[in-house]
Amino acid sequence: MTGFEPTMDPELEKRDLPLYRTVLDTLREDMHEGRLPVGAVLPSEKELGTRFGVSRITVRRAMDTLAQEGLIHRSAGRAARVAEPRLVQSVTALEDASVALHLVRGTRVELLGFEWQLADGMVARALQIEEGEQVLCVTRLRRHEEAPVFHTVNYVPAPIGALLNRRALESTAFQEVLAAAGFVTVSTERQMGAAPCPKSVAARLGLRTGAPTFRMERLTRDVTGRPLHLLIGHWRWDRFAMRLVSRSGAGINEVTLSEFVTETE
């Protein structure tokens, strides 16, 4: 027994809701209000079924939804626990750089590094410069409610990097810093997929080396097609989620999953 008694909202009892929604909404509310804090052990499915007067199948459906939303952690043979909050963002279309600014709301940025480096082959090819040329390397970490969420390394060609405001990079979205220096992003190339967390990033994200992450590469260009900056980022898989809202109609672009979750720095 956990000793936790779920709070039953009288308004929920009045609604004509499916039984699992009553369980789901009540547990969500208890997490949101702090009655079930991060790390708290949830009652067993049998206990919840008894308290709500529903079957274990109904309870399991509610618990499955909570797990899918990242609100609880479950593993075989262990009790479910309240998970650390994820940063969840909703977008309706990926039309321009303004989406990038939308997605960083609710996060706090830390500037971890600001230094000149020599471009390796991969960076040189992306930025269309010679291997060994100087580039500005900007390393940053974004947090949501103090938990690390997203680690990025940004490579900028020397003529552009020389004009960037270091202090602004301590608090401002990268796209805004570029725009303030006179470099406006017109097009973006993105690629994202699952990847093991590199050793250089693991400690900063609070992960073990090799743990799963979402790895993202993003290359931005100006109106002439000149590369402005290359971003290589790693998301903590368990602290970030995206919800895609697509609508048909005038003024709304069609967005596919492969074009999604990449506009953040």
C-alpha positions in Angstrom: 0.0 0.0 0.0 1.3 3.5 -0.8 -1.0 5.4 1.5 -2.0 7.8 -1.3 -5.7 8.4 -1.7 -6.5 10.0 -5.1 -8.5 13.2 -5.0 -11.9 12.8 -6.7 -13.0 16.1 -8.3 -16.7 16.5 -7.9 -16.9 18.0 -11.3 -15.4 14.9 -12.8 -18.1 12.8 -11.2 -20.8 14.9 -12.9 -19.4 14.5 -16.4 -20.5 11.8 -18.7 -16.9 10.5 -19.2 -15.5 7.1 -20.1 -14.5 5.3 -16.9 -10.8 5.4 -17.8 -10.9 9.2 -18.3 -12.1 9.6 -14.7 -9.0 7.7 -13.5 -6.8 9.5 -15.9 -8.0 13.0 -15.3 -7.9 12.6 -11.5 -4.3 11.3 -11.5 -3.2 14.1 -13.9 -4.7 16.6 -11.6 -3.0 15.2 -8.5 0.3 15.3 -10.3 -0.3 18.9 -11.5 -1.3 20.1 -8.0 1.6 18.3 -6.3 -0.4 15.7 -4.4 1.6 13.2 -6.4 5.1 14.8 -6.7 8.0 13.7 -8.9 9.3 10.3 -7.8 6.1 9.4 -5.9 5.0 5.7 -6.2 1.5 5.3 -7.6 -0.9 2.8 -6.1 -1.1 -0.6 -7.8 -3.7 -1.2 -10.5 -5.7 -3.3 -8.1 -5.7 -0.5 -5.5 -6.7 2.1 -8.0 -9.5 -0.2 -9.4 -10.9 -0.6 -5.9 -10.7 3.1 -5.1 -12.3 4.2 -8.4 -14.7 1.3 -8.6 -13.5 0.2 -12.0 -11.8 -2.9 -13.5 -8.0 -3.3 -13.8 -8.4 -3.2 -17.6 -9.8 0.3 -17.2 -7.0 1.4 -14.8 -4.4 -0.1 -17.2 -5.8 2.0 -20.0 -5.4 5.2 -18.0 -1.9 4.2 -16.9 -0.9 3.4 -20.5 -2.0 6.9 -21.4 0.0 8.5 -18.6 3.1 6.5 -19.6 2.7 7.6 -23.3 2.4 11.2 -22.1 5.7 10.8 -20.2 4.0 11.5 -16.8 4.9 8.2 -15.2 7.7 5.7 -15.5 6.9 2.0 -15.5 9.1 -1.1 -15.7 8.4 -4.8 -15.3 8.2 -5.9 -11.6 8.3 -2.3 -10.3 5.7 0.1 -9.1 4.9 3.1 -11.4 6.4 6.4 -10.4 5.7 10.0 -11.3 8.2 11.1 -13.9 10.1 14.4 -14.2 8.2 16.9 -16.3 8.8 16.9 -20.0 8.9 20.1 -22.2 5.9 19.7 -24.5 5.3 22.1 -27.4 2.6 22.3 -30.0 3.0 23.8 -33.5 0.6 24.1 -36.4 3.1 24.5 -39.2 6.8 24.9 -39.8 6.7 28.0 -42.0 9.7 30.2 -40.9 12.2 31.0 -38.2 9.4 32.3 -35.9 8.6 28.7 -35.1 12.1 28.3 -33.6 11.3 31.2 -31.2 8.0 29.6 -30.3 9.7 26.3 -29.3 12.2 27.8 -26.9 9.5 29.4 -24.7 9.6 27.9 -21.3 13.3 27.0 -21.4 16.4 28.6 -20.0 19.6 28.7 -21.9 23.2 28.3 -20.6 26.2 29.3 -22.6 28.8 26.6 -22.0 31.4 27.5 -24.6 32.3 30.3 -27.0 35.6 29.6 -28.8 37.3 29.6 -32.2 38.1 26.2 -33.7 39.4 24.7 -36.9 36.7 23.2 -39.0 36.9 19.4 -39.5 35.8 17.8 -42.7 32.1 17.4 -41.7 31.7 21.0 -40.6 33.7 22.4 -43.6 31.5 20.5 -46.1 28.3 21.7 -44.4 29.4 25.4 -44.2 31.0 25.2 -47.7 34.4 26.3 -46.4 37.9 24.8 -46.5 38.8 22.2 -44.0 41.0 23.8 -41.3 39.4 27.2 -41.7 38.4 29.0 -38.4 34.8 28.7 -37.2 33.1 30.0 -34.1 31.9 27.1 -31.9 29.1 28.0 -29.5 28.0 25.3 -27.0 24.7 25.8 -25.2 22.4 23.8 -22.9 18.6 24.4 -22.5 16.8 23.6 -19.3 13.1 23.2 -18.5 12.2 23.7 -14.9 16.0 23.3 -14.1 16.2 19.9 -15.8 18.5 19.6 -18.8 16.6 19.0 -22.0 18.7 20.0 -25.1 22.4 20.3 -25.7 23.6 22.1 -28.8 26.9 22.8 -30.6 26.7 25.6 -33.2 29.3 26.1 -35.8 29.4 29.5 -37.5 31.7 30.7 -40.4 34.3 33.2 -39.3 32.9 36.3 -41.1 29.6 35.7 -39.4 30.8 34.6 -36.0 33.0 37.7 -35.7 29.8 39.8 -35.6 27.8 37.8 -33.0 27.2 39.2 -29.6 28.5 36.8 -27.0 26.4 38.2 -24.2 23.2 37.8 -26.2 24.0 34.1 -26.7 23.7 33.7 -22.9 20.0 34.3 -23.0 18.7 34.6 -26.6 17.6 32.2 -29.3 20.4 31.6 -31.9 18.1 32.7 -34.7 17.5 36.1 -33.0 21.2 36.6 -32.4 21.9 36.0 -36.1 19.1 38.3 -37.1 20.4 41.1 -34.8 23.8 40.8 -36.5 22.1 41.2 -39.9 21.9 37.6 -41.0 18.3 36.4 -41.7 17.5 32.8 -42.1 15.5 32.0 -45.2 15.9 28.3 -45.6 16.6 25.4 -43.2 17.8 21.8 -43.9 17.1 19.4 -41.1 17.9 15.8 -40.2 16.9 14.0 -37.0 17.1 10.5 -35.7 17.9 8.3 -32.7 21.5 8.2 -31.7 23.6 7.2 -28.6 24.7 10.1 -26.4 28.3 11.0 -26.9 30.7 11.1 -23.9 31.2 14.9 -24.3 27.4 15.5 -23.9 26.3 12.8 -21.5 27.3 14.5 -18.2 25.7 17.8 -19.3 22.4 16.1 -20.0 22.6 13.9 -16.9 22.8 10.7 -19.0 25.2 7.8 -19.2 27.5 7.7 -22.3 25.7 5.7 -25.0 22.2 6.4 -23.6 19.5 7.0 -26.3 19.0 10.6 -27.5 17.3 12.4 -30.4 20.2 13.7 -32.4 19.5 16.7 -34.7 21.5 18.4 -37.4 20.3 21.7 -38.8 21.8 23.9 -41.4 20.4 27.4 -42.0 21.0 29.6 -45.1 20.4 33.2 -46.1 18.6 34.5 -49.2 21.6 33.8 -51.4 21.9 30.2 -50.2 25.0 30.9 -48.1 25.3 28.7 -45.0 24.8 30.7 -41.8 25.3 28.1 -39.1 25.3 24.4 -38.5 23.7 23.1 -35.3 24.3 19.6 -33.9 22.0 18.9 -31.0 21.0 16.1 -28.6 17.6 15.9 -26.9 17.0 13.9 -23.7 14.4 11.4 -25.0 12.6 11.3 -21.6 12.2 15.1 -21.0 11.0 16.4 -24.3 7.9 15.6 -26.5 6.4 17.3 -29.5 2.7 17.4 -30.5 2.1 18.1 -34.2 -1.2 19.8 -35.1 -1.9 19.8 -38.8 -4.8 21.5 -40.5 -5.8 21.8 -44.1 -6.8 25.1 -45.5 -5.4 28.3 -46.9 -2.3 29.6 -45.3 -1.4 26.3 -43.5 1.5 24.3 -44.8 1.4 20.5 -44.9 4.0 19.2 -42.3 5.4 15.7 -42.2 7.0 14.0 -39.2 10.4 14.0 -40.8 10.2 17.8 -40.9 9.3 18.1 -37.2 11.0 18.7 -33.9 14.0 20.5 -35.4 13.4 24.2 -34.9 14.6 25.0 -31.4 18.0 26.8 -31.1 
